[in-house]
Structures are given as C-alpha cells and as structure tokens.
C-alpha cells in the first residue's frame, strides 16, 4: 500500500466522519427544537388533541 493510497483512504474517512458529525448535529438541533416547542406549547397541543 503506497502513501498515496493511504492518504486517499484517510481523506475518505475524514469526509465520512465530517458527514456523520454534521448529521448528528442536525439531529440534535431538531431534537432540541422539538423539546423546546413541547415545553412551550405542550398544554395547547394536548388540549387540541384531547
């Protein structure tokens, strides 16, 4: 395995790690937004559904 091939593999792994980190960050932001909305408007939402 040459140094060039090793570098390509490392670059690909870094890209995958970056994509995973971005995906997890987006998931965390959406989850936190849902929690905040439920805390703020939970009573209104539950009164509409009940």
N, C-alpha and C positions, 0 to 999 in steps of 0.2 A: 504494500500500500504506500503510495507516494505521498509527499507532503501536500501536494495539490489536492489529491483525493480526500485526504484527512481534513483539509481546510474546507472543502466543499461540504463534507458531512457536518462539520461544526457549524458552518453558516446555516445549513438546513435545520439543524437542531435549534439554533438560536431563533430562527424565524418561527419554528413551531412553538417554542417557549413564549415568544412575544405574542403570537396569536392566542395561545392559551391564556396568558395573563390578561390580555385585552378582553377576551370572552368572560373570564371570571370577574373582571372589574365591572363589565356591563351587567352581568347577572347580579352582582352585589348592589349596584346602583338601583336596578329595578326592584330588587327585594326591599331595599331600604325605603324606596319611594312608596311601595305598597304598604309597608308597615306604618309609615308616617300618615298616609292617607287613611288607613284604617283607624289609627289613633285619633285623627282629627274628625273624621266623618263616619265613624263606626256606628254611632247611635242613629244617625239619619239613614244610613244604608240598611240597618237592621229593621228600622221602623217601616221602610218601604217594602221589605221582603216579608214581613210578618203581618 
